[in-house]
Amino acid sequence: MDALRGASSWRMSIRDVFAVNLRKRRLERGLSQEELAHLAKIDRTYVSSLERCEYSVTIDRLDALATVLGIAAYELLRPESAADPNAPEGHDPNPARGDQ
């Protein structure tokens, strides 16, 4: 964890990571916000707000969204799966990982 803090002054917040991953996975599945919301039994405006980082997701909603998307909940929180278009050029979202 300390290696991540010292490696770069730029870092996405967990809410940003979640928002990017949620939208990416939703689009990969070909789902609209409305379709995802219906399947997860939540309101479409909530999905929109999550993707715009207006709300923090609850653990229960995280699980419901991940289930609908067919992935493990942790995958929505993994920084390395988020490709942020605002990241500095050449930015590695997980610099301490190295080649594994």
PyMOL commands that set and color helices and strands:
alter all, ss='L'
color gray80, all
select helices_A, chain A and resi 2-7+14-28+33-40+44-51+59-69+73-76+79-81
alter helices_A, ss='H'
color red, helices_A
deselect
rebuild
show_as cartoon
